[in-house]
Amino acid sequence: MQYSIRKHLVLAAGVMAGMWCAGTALAQTKEILIGAQCDRTGPTQLVGTVFCPAVQDYVNLINAQGGIDGFKIRIDELDNNYQVPPAIEEYERHKQEGMVSTLIWGTPQAEALNPRLEKDHIPGTSPGFGSAAAANGAKYPYLFPVAATYWSQGAAAIKFVKDKLGGDLKGKKIAYMYYDNPAGLEPLPIIKKLQATEGFELRTFAVPAPGVEMSAQVLDITQRYRPDFVIAHLFGRAPSVMIKSMKQSGYPLSKVLGLVWASSEADIAAAGGWAMAQGYNTMQFAGVGEQYPVDQEIIAMYKKDGKPPPAGMKTSVYYNRGILDAALHIEAVRRAMQANGGKPPTGEEVKKGFESIKDFTLGGLVPPLEVTPSDHEGGGWVQIFQVKGDKLVKETEWFHGYRDLVLKTVNAAS
Amino acid sequence: MFYRESGIFKTSYAADMAVLPLPGTRWLLAALAALFIVVAPATLDEYTLSVLNLILIAVVGAIGLNILVGYTDQVSIGHGAFMSVGAYTAANLITRLDAPFWIAVPAGGLMAALIGVVVGIPSLRIKGLYLAISTLAAQLIIEWVINHTAWVSGGTQASIQVPPPSVFGTKLVGAWQIYLFLMFFVVLAIVAAQNLIRSRIGRAFIAIRDQDIAAEIIGIDIFRYKLLAFAISSFYAGVTGVLYTYYLGIANYEQFQLDVSINFLAMVIIGGLGSTLGPIFGAVFVTLLPIVSRRALEFVGGFFVERADLANYVPSLRLAIFGGLIIFFLVVEPEGLNRLWRNIRTWFRAWPFSF
């Protein structure tokens, strides 16, 4: 007993010492730190395991090309497990190390970090999630959704459905199927407002967490309600289950539109492969496929090191979103350094950099964003890709729907 | 531990009943208080304080859960939901009525206590795993209700932003200010719990834990005391929720889901059931372990791969280490960290002549 206690004490002391040494490591010059939060292990790991390596790859690519004005970009990725307390700890750690901007991961995390971003003057991005009200740059000065928020997605979905159904929605039936959590509910106010102006019939179908059992809802939709179009706003495993059940009940998937988190190759693979999902429409806020120049450059970079292309690229939907998020940060830093004469930028300068982003499309991977001090969403652009054969084929160019209504709602929100 | 424990003679009943009977303990505690209340906020940087703040909040919740699980032997995996009850009560009071913290904090606690009592009713009929499942149901029901009642949750996003607390007209925004604010409640929580357990109520809880039928026979009203245990424990949980809300500046239901309930249960079990020190150890352990293990991995991993590549390995390895260490500590000492601490103390008490 006594011996073992002594051993334990030594062990504990060793662990503690190791930890604090690690904490104080690394503070090089000629380096710009961007903090990244990520979820490779929590409930959104389906996205995180592809998204986060893409962020790393893009930063490596930029550094391989010489960085920005001779400054290397260091992206420090920490896993927040989709929980709020670790997100706070990681944010403080990055802040202490001197980050100029941060990639946030998760809606509650974005909400919890927002007051800190404002206090510390550090811009953060929440692409495709987070509260839609954050598009309002006047009220959320340091939070940048950059990609289409749930409100823009809802509006774009209705516009797409309208075009599909011949330009008039009067008397048409639309089913809105959603994951029963705040994010799932978020597009509803916009859709309901559009229901009033466009005159379509709307019914909502909630899918309770964890979203793997929805046969009742699917039966209700396909056999009883028989809508002209289905808009599905689902997360995690739910989209694949939805695709499978829709297919099995004989409903044409060409009349189903999945919003941005129900739209990756991984969902289609989990549903049983491409054959199962023929015709399924997916909404995207970044380009899909590996044909974009930046993807090719990353493949070339891997090839030079004698490595096969990154595995995540097979799920190009999430991979390209990772590139989009990282690229916008680096573009913001670049613009900040152009403005301040090539010095390492401050958070405030990077914020200004974000607010000047336009004409930055990476060959079509990024939408024609125009981020301004009042519009932190940059326009709310999306594209629709349809499952045809064994890939996602572009169905529309970048578009946004009912922008006036969305902006009005954003400005009215607190 | 490093002071004399023998030869202290009590000459009055008051001295005999004191919370801290040994002068050495009193001095030690005074030193610790000075360290954590004066020295720490004055010297530590913002990052370290932010970690300490997370620990402080966790301590309040863990102490509260321990009253229920450790002292009364009633399991609850609904404490995450009780925290959300406290959080939303406070958030609504603060945003709608401009309630100051000294109203918001107890109000959040009381509302959680009320809900806790309702959830505790099945405990009169069922025990152990069955009770755990019924509290699990409570967790899911409360989550659903908050999520679907816009009046409570503040709209579809189910999140309410809250301004920082203000004390004597000063808004607490700095890390050290919040630290002291949280520390105040932690001290209150510890003192209250320690005294509660020494009181008639606490003794009744322990009697119920040890053998409920026997307790009933000697005249303890099981109905009343089981519900009281639920109420007190949920009060602590509600206060924890309010403190989270103040600290994060937002009440959001996704912060209080099932995994939070389980985390708190893990704190109490790892720390050691049925003591006040145990849950404190547990809260420190469970909050720090992911941070420490990540730093250790980054440090060790730095020798093998580049720092940028580390991100590919650290998250999953960290989870494995987290789980592994919990098993390790529970195997080494099933009665928790508190028992381990006592063993160390006993060993030192006789050191260097430990025969």
Interface residues (C-beta under 8 A of the other chain):
Chain A: M1 Q2 I5 H8 L9 V15 M16 G18 M19 W20 C21 A22 G23 A25 L26 C38 R40 T41 C52 P53 Q56 V59 N60 R74 I75 E77 L78 D79 N81 Q83 V84 P85 P86 I88 E89 E92 R93 K95 Q96 T107 P108 E111 A112 N114 P115 R116 K119 S131 A133 D180 N181 P182 L185 E186 L188 P189
Chain B: D45 E46 Y47 S50 V51 L54 N147 S153 T156 Q157 A158 S159 Q161 V173 L248 G249 I250 N252 Y253 E254 Q255 D259 T287 P290 I291 V292 R294 R295 A296 E298 F299 V300 G302 R307 A308 D309 A311 N312 V314 P315 S316 R318 L319 V332 L340 N343 I344 W347 S354
